[in-house]
Amino acid sequence: MRKNVLALMVSLTVLAMPKAMAQLNPLVQHLEVKEYVPYDTIDGPACFFELSMDYFLEGASDRFRASILKANFSFGKNRSLTSQSEVGFQELKPDVLPKEPVLNLGIVNKAVIENAFGKEYGRESMLLAAAHYRDAMVDDYRKNVKGLLEAVSDADNLEYSYYIKGEVIDTGKLFVTYRLEKSYYTGGAHPMHELTYLNFDGNGLISLEKLFGDRQDVLEKAVFKALLDKEGVKNAEGLKEKSYFPDQFKVSEDFYVNRDSIVFVYDPYEIAAYSNGIVEVAVPLKTLKKKGLWE
């Protein structure tokens, strides 16, 4: 059978900038892929593949890149970001480049690709990684359906779907944050959902270990207490009554920083039943400061 052609639509987008400031070419690009791949005939089972991904434009000059990231990483007295509207985007001269490390956009793209598609695609560009991942998913679909068709005659419901959405979000605090949402259905009672947050500073990808060091036991107690407060219960038994799995609880590596808290994000089945959906647990920064976990 002739392979369907992968359609890639790439467009430049302006990220979180007022119109008056969008004077230079933006650093964020966007990739859209939508495909319907029939297994055999148009009215038979099919595979649906949809991709909507932000990624960074690599190859910008260091001077231009530094000028953009200086706007994103200007810290106020309380380590909160200054308003972007107060920062110009003029090209900086070498003698006034920021002293802070400049985020390597290639590192960001690599981390995004590996989390979206798999580590085996990490050496590829976003466009090639998307194309090769799409081909791999369609191949897997065809192999699976072929095997099932040999076992059952009725395959009208053997439809798979893959949906990936990635976006750079403005959290208003400290980091460049990338939100990656994946949803896929390959048979069974319901689709599976995964939500990943990747945080970067000038030194690259940020982990819990980098942020909190050897005090993660203190952090775990703070996050667990925040979960109890969120659900209005006093202990682990109360969580069980609300379809949580307290024995499986740990601090999630998926988190983002909003105006006054760190929000830890859990996928379905990670710490609770599927019916609970994606669980977000917000821990106020003032709580972390009291425990010596946040400056």
Order of alpha helices (4+ residues) and beta strands (2+ residues): beta-beta-beta-alpha-alpha-alpha-beta-beta-beta-beta-alpha-alpha-alpha-beta-beta-beta-alpha
